[in-house]
């Protein structure tokens, strides 16, 4: 069963409370998303570590309920 964008955002924000999360359903099928996550928690982390933090927040749903997600991460500017 596909995940809805609100559930993805909720899980990410539970793990990264300061996160600004933008999610776009690329195909309208609830199965292919583009997600951008901006969080101060990413400061000093490599891009791979940032992505791992987001995947950990999804609690094993990536590749299961969540089939595909193009992920962009960033640290807030000026923070």
C-alpha positions as CSV (number, residue, x, y, z in Angstrom):
1,X,0.0,0.0,0.0
2,X,1.5,3.4,-1.0
3,X,2.3,6.1,1.6
4,X,0.6,9.4,1.6
5,X,2.7,12.6,1.7
6,X,1.4,13.6,5.1
7,X,2.7,10.4,6.6
8,X,6.1,10.9,5.1
9,X,6.3,14.5,6.4
10,X,5.1,13.4,9.9
11,X,7.8,10.7,10.2
12,X,10.5,13.1,9.0
13,X,9.3,15.8,11.4
14,X,9.2,13.4,14.3
15,X,12.9,12.6,13.8
16,X,13.9,16.2,12.7
17,X,11.5,18.6,14.5
18,X,13.0,21.7,12.9
19,X,12.8,20.3,9.4
20,X,11.1,22.2,6.6
21,X,9.7,19.4,4.4
22,X,8.4,19.8,0.8
23,X,6.9,16.8,-0.9
24,X,5.7,16.4,-4.5
25,X,3.9,13.4,-5.7
26,X,5.5,13.0,-9.1
27,X,3.0,10.6,-10.7
28,X,-0.1,11.1,-8.6
29,X,0.1,7.5,-7.5
30,X,1.3,7.9,-3.9
31,X,4.3,5.8,-4.8
32,X,6.9,8.2,-6.4
33,X,7.8,11.4,-4.5
34,X,10.3,14.2,-4.7
35,X,11.2,15.3,-1.2
36,X,13.3,18.3,0.0
37,X,14.3,18.4,3.7
38,X,16.0,21.4,5.2
39,X,17.2,21.0,8.8
40,X,19.9,22.4,11.0
41,X,20.5,18.8,12.2
42,X,22.3,18.3,8.9
43,X,25.0,20.8,9.7
44,X,28.5,19.2,9.5
45,X,27.1,16.0,7.9
46,X,27.9,14.7,4.5
47,X,25.2,14.4,1.9
48,X,25.1,10.7,2.4
49,X,24.8,11.1,6.2
50,X,22.0,13.6,5.7
51,X,20.1,11.1,3.4
52,X,20.7,8.3,5.9
53,X,19.1,10.5,8.6
54,X,16.0,10.9,6.5
55,X,15.8,7.2,5.6
56,X,16.1,6.3,9.3
57,X,13.2,8.7,10.0
58,X,11.1,6.6,7.6
59,X,11.6,3.6,9.8
60,X,12.1,1.0,7.1
61,X,9.3,2.1,4.8
62,X,11.6,3.1,2.0
63,X,11.5,0.3,-0.6
64,X,8.4,-1.1,1.0
65,X,5.3,1.2,1.3
66,X,7.4,4.0,-0.2
67,X,8.6,2.7,-3.6
68,X,10.7,5.7,-4.9
69,X,11.7,9.0,-3.5
70,X,14.1,11.6,-5.1
71,X,15.6,13.2,-2.0
72,X,17.3,16.6,-1.6
73,X,18.7,17.7,1.8
74,X,20.1,21.0,2.9
75,X,21.1,23.1,5.9
76,X,19.1,26.3,6.4
77,X,20.9,29.4,5.0
78,X,22.2,31.7,7.6
79,X,21.8,29.2,10.4
